[in-house]
């Protein structure tokens, strides 16, 4: 009887030990994004873009999620992004900041969304909720509402296109214009 009793207790203890290990394994579920071979997460990122050994842009972000699939390679900046553009002399020509950004590898474009501010070195600024930078054509554009502030005036409307240095630009459907002179800051 004692031997049978010890065997039963051993089986019960072993069963409890097994079930407690099993519960711990079920409680831990790794983030699939972190174990995928097609996804990389990088913190404190600085990326430089050049053409013919000439610096064109610098991208800075606190976090980069890089999707490396062949079908849809892309980089996402879920915690915000800052892009600094450079002219042919290597001088800063404009900057762009936003809450979120995504770079489509095959399209060679970056779309930024949320609190987008695009400034050039002449003190001109564009504000919008979405802006797309076409790397190949070196243009920025949107179909959303825009507000442009220059030292002389404020202009607003729908849709916008400009060179990445913000020198040549146009609003597709201007809705208003007001002189900055005499306006409170």
NORKA-V48368 format. One record per residue. OMEGA is omega in whole degrees, 0 to 359 (none if undefined). Layout:
omega = <OMEGA;OMEGA>
This chain:
omega = <181;179;178;179;179;178;179;180;179;179;180;179;179;179;177;178;180;182;179;176;180;180;179;180;180;182;180;176;182;177;183;180;183;181;180;177;182;184;175;175;184;180;178;188;168;180;179;176;179;176;182;178;179;180;180;183;176;180;178;179;176;182;176;173;187;177;189;179;179;184;186;178;180;175;177;178;188;182;178;183;173;178;176;180;181;177;183;177;181;179;177;179;180;177;180;175;180;180;185;177;176;177;178;185;183;181;184;176;176;175;176;187;173;177;182;175;182;183;171;185;177;178;178;185;175;174;179;178;180;178;181;176;177;185;183;182;182;179;169;182;175;172;183;176;179;172;178;177;175;177;183;188;171;181;178;181;182;178;187;173;179;169;185;175;175;183;178;184;175;173;184;180;181;181;181;180;178;179;180;180;178;178;175;182;none>
